[in-house]
């Protein structure tokens, strides 16, 4: 071998509690390889009397029909081959990963070797030697449990054994691919990727859900933390990366690892596909708060996950605090503000972080129907964050990410208080009442403005604001007064035509319903408008009427 490959069998005596090693023994193998421990994996290759070659030509599956390693049936072997080939098709043919290098075995049949035997894990991958390429590529073989008799529950419609077989094939075969791209990759990036892909390929199984607890219970730990099981919980970060930057992002990260170390490859691809790893993690952190009981539907299984641990939940104001679990560089902390008064008000938060790190802070406004995320601080150490209309939220959250050394913990402090709403209050004239229906709405909402008869002119315009206080659309009339008519007869001649607003390509029509002095406009938001809370402002009034867009 060009490089010494030495390992110690670190998984044979694993306790049978539900820990990640029971799911994938590869983590212990990877860590042993990186630490240079000594017993060759070649000596551990099982000897099983039978094999099955998958029809597609990629795998040779070794098995036994009697004894300690016996499978329940040959059908079990064939099913395993079906799942492995499905994963090959997804990884290699669909996503475009490079096929992993084959072992040079005289009796290997030009296929990847898989051994079904009684092991204390769902599966594991052993590296066996150098591949043919100039980069650090290693050949390997897989071991998968021979019967999954002790499988944990999952949601697969075909039963928990089928579910465990599927996710193990997806998880462990990606480890085979990883060895072929960079044999010395960190376990942290290997496991967060494999955990994500088992859910990506087999979303109906949901065996990964319990693993996310290792992130939600210790979010302050950094991305590359390899002590314990934090890396498994980061499978949800990989899910976010694929959602935010596309399926090709993770493929490109691993492909780039052929030529540079794992962290450098992740940073490089984040710069190309996103706007940098710091922003990618910061924006993920805001979404990470919204799982479990705070779920907003962004993550497909968000409601099934445990709540993200929060440092402090404030319910009285003014409030202040810091963290008892200070985040490492590229770790996360969370703070929640609840119990905000019912009158319209903003929440003003002052943040002060250690100058030894760059800080990325997001403010999360969450109601039952909508979420708004504010880019509060990007790369600074201090800042003031004003969250508008905080009283209309179920809670306001802060996600806090220091960008710095991943083995250093960073200190920060904050204070928060209630302040008047940033758009000054001025009541709508008593002659007007405003109503919007349906509310919440999807494609369009009808805005009804009605007078008691004393005012007969349409307001000069109706404006739409987002939660940040930005005017996002305007519905304007023709500028001519509209006089209410006394007749109750409803015909087209009684309607004054109002100009259509072309702003943001939205189509609006305002018309007078004369008998009741009622004026209506239909607002159809453009396609690019996101779900969330918006506000109607009529004419020169400063009062705001809330409406909720749901897509």
N, C-alpha and C positions, 0 to 999 in steps of 0.2 A: 504494500500500500504506500502511496505517496505521503499519506498522513496517518499517524497512529490512531486507530479506533479502538479505544478500550473503555469498557463499562463494567459496572457491577450490577448484578441482579438485585434491584432495589424494590421489586414489587411483589415478590412471592409471599411475603409475610404480612401483607396489608390486612388491617382489621376490616371486618365486614360491615362496619358502619357506613352510612351513606356519605361517602366523601368522594371527591373527584377521581382519586386513584381507582376507585371501584368502577368508575365509568371509563376512564382512559389511563392505562398504565404508562403511556408514552411520556407523560410529564417527568416521571422519575427517571426514565431512560435518557431523555434529553438532558436533564440536569446532571446525570452521572457522566454523560459524554463530555459535557462542557467542563466538568470538574476533573477530567482525566483519570477516572477510577479504572480499576484493572480487572477484568475478566472478559474475554472476547465473546461477543454475541454469537459468533459462528458456532461456538461450542453448545449454545443453547437451542439450536435449531431442532424442532421436534422430528421424530421419525414416526410417521403414520402410514398404515398399509395401503390405503386407497386414495385415489384422487379423482376429481371431476374437473374437466376442462369446459369452461363456459363456451357456448356456441359462437359468441362474438369474438373470441380469440384473445382476450386480455388477461384472464386469470386461470390459474390452476389451484384448486381448492383441495387440500389434503384433509383426510378425516379417518375415523375409526368407527367400527360398528359394535365393538365390545370393549369392556374394561373401563378404566378411569376416564378416558377421553371419548367415549362413545357418544355419537349423536343420536337423537331420538329416531331419525329416519333419514333415508337418502333424500327425501323431499325437502328436509331442512337444508341440506347441502345445496340443492338446486335453487331454493329460494334465496339463499345467501348469494349465489352467483348472479341471480336476477338483480338483486339490490346493488351489488358491486358494479355490474355493467351499467345500471341506471346512473350511478354516480360517475362512472367514467364518461358516459355520454354528456352529463351536465358539466363536469369540470373541463374536459378536454375538447369535446366537440362543440359545446354551446358557449362556454365562457372563454375558451381559448388558452387554458393553461398548457404548458409544455408537458408532453407525456414523460413520466418519471423514468429514470434509467432502469434497465433490466439487470438482474444479477446474471453473471456468467456461470450458469450451472449446466453440467452435461445432461442432466435429466429434468431440466426446467421447462422444456417445451416452448421456449421463447415467450414465456408468460410471467406475470407477477404472481409470486407464491403467497398463498394464504393457508394458514393452519388453524383448524378448528379443534380446540382442546380445552380442557378444564382449567381455567385460569381464574385468578381472584380479581378480575376486571372485565368489563365488557369487551375491551379490545386493547391492543398495544402494537406498536411498530418498532422493530429492531433494525438499526442500521448495520450493514454488513461489509461495506467497503467503498472504495472510490469509484465514482462513475467515469464515463469516458470524456467528459467535458473539461475545459480549462478552469471553470469556476469550481467552487467547493460543492460538488454534487456527490451524493452518496446513494448507493443502492440500499434496498431494505426489503424486509418481508413483514407481513401482518400476521398477528395471532388474534383470533376472535373466539369468544366463549362457545363451547360446544352445544349448549342447550338453553342458556338463559333461564334456568330453573329458579334462580333467585332474583329475577328482574323486579325493579321497582315499578309502581303504576305509571302509566302514561295515557295519552288520549287517543292512541291510534285506533281507528274503527275496526281493524283486524285483530286487535288484542295487544296486550303489553309485550308479548314475546316478539311479535312481528315489528312492533314499534321500536323495541330495543335493537333488533337486527338492522333495521333501516338506518337509524341514527348512528349506530356504530360503524356501519359501512361508510356513511358520509363523513363522519368525524375522522376515522383512522385512515381512510384512503387519502384525505387531504394531507395528513401527516406524511404519507408516502410521497406525495407531490412536493411537499415542503423540503424533505430531505434531498430531493433531486434538484431543487433550486438553490438552497443554501443549507448544507448539513449542520452548520454551527449556529443556526438562527436561535434567538432567545425563545424559551418556552412561553414567555408572556405573549408574544405576537403569534406564535404557533397555536396556542390554545384559544385565544380570543377569536382567531379566524375559524378554527375547526368547530367551535361551539356555534358560531354564527351560521356556518354552512349546513350543519345538520338541520337547523331550523329552516334555512332557505330552501333546501332540497325536499325536506319532509315536514312541511308546516303543520300537518295534522297531528304530529306525534307529541309535541310540546314537552319533550323530556328535558329540555334545557332550562325550563322555568326555574327550577330550584337552584340552579347554578348562579343565577343573577343575584341571589341573596348575598353572595360573597362580595359583590360590588355595593349593593344597597346598604349593607351593614358596616362597611368600611370605605366610604367614598373618598376619604382623605388620602388614601394610598395612591402612588403614582402609576402611570401607565405600565411601566416596565418592572413592576414589583413582582418578584418571583418567590417570595417567602409566603407560604400559604397558598390560597386558592383564588386570590383577587383576579388573576388573569382569566379565569373561567367566567366570572361575572361580567368581564368586559366584552363578552359576546354581544351584549346589547349595544356597546359602542361600535363594534364592527357592523351591526345592523344599521345603526345611524349613518356610518360612513357610506355604506352602499346606497342608502336612501338619499343622502345629500349629494354624493359625488358620482353615483352610478355604479352598476355592477363591475365595470371595467376598472374601477379604482383599486380594489383589493388585488385583482389580477395583476395590475401594473406594479403595485407595491412588491408583491412576491417576485415578479419577473425582474424588477430592478435590484432585488436582493442578490441576484447572481453576481452583481458587480460592486455592491457596497453593503455595509452592515445594515441590520434591520431598522434601527432608529433613523439612520440617515436616509434610507429608502423611504420610510414613512414620511419624513419631513419633506423630501424632494417631491414625492407624488402629491402631498397635500398642497404644496405650492402650485403645482401644475393644475390639479383638478379642482382645488378649492381656493382658499385665500390664505393658506398656511395652517399648520397643525394647531397653532394657538387658537385661531378662530374656530377651527373644526371642533376642538375639545370644548371651547367656551359655549358654542351653540348647542353642542350635545348636552352639556351640563344643564342648560335650561330645560331641555326636553326630559332629561333624566329625573328631574323632580316630579314630572307629571306621569308617574306610574303608580300602581297599587290603588289606594283609595283616592288619589289625586288624578287618576288616569284621564287623559283627554282624547284617547283614540289614536294618537300618532303611532305608537308601537302596536302592532297587531295583537299582541298578547299582554299589553300593558296592564289591563285590569287583573290579570292573573299573577302579577309580580308583587313582591313585597314593597312596602313603602320605602322610599329613599330616606335614610336617616338624616334628621334635621338637627342642627346644633341647638337652636333655640326657637320656640314659637312664642311670639309676643302678642299680648292681648290688651295691654294698657299702654298709653302714650303720654309723654314722650318715652321712648325706649332706647336702650343702648346695649352693646355687648361685644364679645369677641368669641373665639373658638376654644373649647376645651380639647378638641381634636384637631390641632392645627394642620392644615393641608400641606403635603409635600409638593414640590414642584411637579406640575402636571397632575395634581390631585384635585379634589373638589370638596367644597363645603356648601351647606345650604342653611338658609334662615327663612322663617315664615312669619308673616304679619297677619293677624286675624283680629276680629272684633273691632273693626274700624267703624266710626259713627255713621249713621244712616244718611245724614245730610251730605250733599255733594261736597267733596273735598279731595285734595290730593294727598299723597304720602311723600314726604320729602326725606330722603335718606342720604346721610353723609357717610362716605367711606374713606378709610385711611389704611393703606397697606404698607408693609415693610418695603423700603426702597431697594432691598436686595432682590426683589422679584418684579416682574411686570404682571399687572393684575388685569384679569378679564372678568367683568361682572355683568350679569344679566338680571334684569328685573322681569318677573313673570306675573302677569295679571290674569287671574283665572276666575271665571264665573261658571255656572252650571253649563252654559251653552257655548262659551267661547274662551279663547286664550289669546293674549297679546304678549309678545316678548320684546323687550326694549334692550337695545345695545347700550348699556349704561356706561361701562368703562372698558376701553380697549387699549391695553398696554401702558396705562398710567398707574400711578400709585395712590392718587386721591381723586375724589370726584363727588359731585352732588347729583343725586338721581331723583327726579320728580316723577312719580307714577300718577298719571291723571285719573280722576274719578275712582280713587281707590275704594271708596265706599260701595261702589257697584260690584266689586269683586267678592267672591267667596273668600279669597285670600290673595295676598301679594307675596311672592317669594323672591329670594335672592339666590342666585347660583354664583359661587365665588371660586375662581381658578387662578392660582399663581403660576406663572411660567418662569421656571428657574431650575435649579439643580434638583434632580429627582430623589436625592437622598437627604435633602434639607427641608425642614418644616418651617413654614413662614407664618408670621404673626400679622393680624389685622384687627381693626376695630371699626365700629359703625355706630351711628345714632339715627333715630327716626322719629318724626313727629308729624302730626296732622296739620295741614295748611289749607287755606281757602282754595277752591277750584281755580285752575289757571285761567279760565274764561269767566270773567266777573258775572255775577248773577244780576239779572234785571228781569222782572216778571213780564210775561207776555201780557199785553193789554187785556183787560177783562172781557173785551168784546170778542176775543178769539179763543177757541178751544182747538186742540190738535189731537189727532188720532192717527195711528198707522195700523194697517191690517193687510195680510196676516202678519203677526209678529210673535215669534221669529218667522222669517220668510226665506224663500230660496231664489226663485227667478226674478220676482219683482214684488214691490210693496206699494200699496196705495196710501198716500199721505193726504189726510182730510183736514182742511182748515175751515172752521165754521165761525160765523159771526152772529151776534144777537140782533143784528139789524142796524146798529148804530154806525158800523163801518162797512162800506160797500166797495172799497178798493182792494184789489189783490195786493199782497205784499210784493215789493219789487223783485224779490228772489227768495228761493228756498235753497239752503245750503246743506251739504252733507259733510260731516266731519268724522275722522277716525278717532280711535281711542287716544292717539298721541296729540290730538288737538289740531291735526292738519286738515285743511279743507280739501276734500277729494272730489267733490262734484258740486255743480251749481245748476239749479232749475230756475230759469228766468222767465218772466212774463214779457209782454210786448212793450211795457212801460206806459200803456194807456189805462186810465181808470175803468173799472168795470162797474156799471150801475145795476143794482138789483132791480128786477122787474116785479111788478105786482101780480102778474098772472101766474096761475099754478100750472098752466099748460106747458108740457115739456116737449119742445120740438127743436130741431137743429138750428133754427134761426135764433134761438135764445142763447146760444153758446158763443162766447167770444173766443176766437182762436188765439192761442198763446204760442209763442215761438218755441221751437224745440232746441234744447241745449245740446251742442255737439261735444261738450267737454268730456274727455275720456271715452269718446264714442258711445256714451250712454244715451239712450233714447228716452226723452221725457215729454209728456204731454200734460198740459195744465188746462183745466176747463172749469167753467163756472156752472154750478147747479143753482140757478137763480132763486127758485121758490124758497129755499131754506137758507139762502146766503151762504152756501157751502161750496168751497173750492177744493178741487182734488187734483193731485198729480200722481202719476205712476213712475216710480224710480226703478229702473232695471240696471243693476250694477254691471260694469264690464266683466268679462270673463276672468281677468287677472286679479280682481278683487278677492281677497281671502275671507274665509269665515271669520266672524268676530262681531264686536259691538261697534255700532256707528251711531251718530247723533244727527238729528234734524234741527236746523236753526231756521226760523221763519223771519224774513225781512231783516230789520235792524235789531230785532230782539236778541237778548243775550241768553235767553233760556234755551235749554237743549232737551230734545225728546229722544230717548234711546230706542234704537231698533237693532235687531240681531239678525245677521246674515248667516245662514247655515247652508253649507254645500255638501 
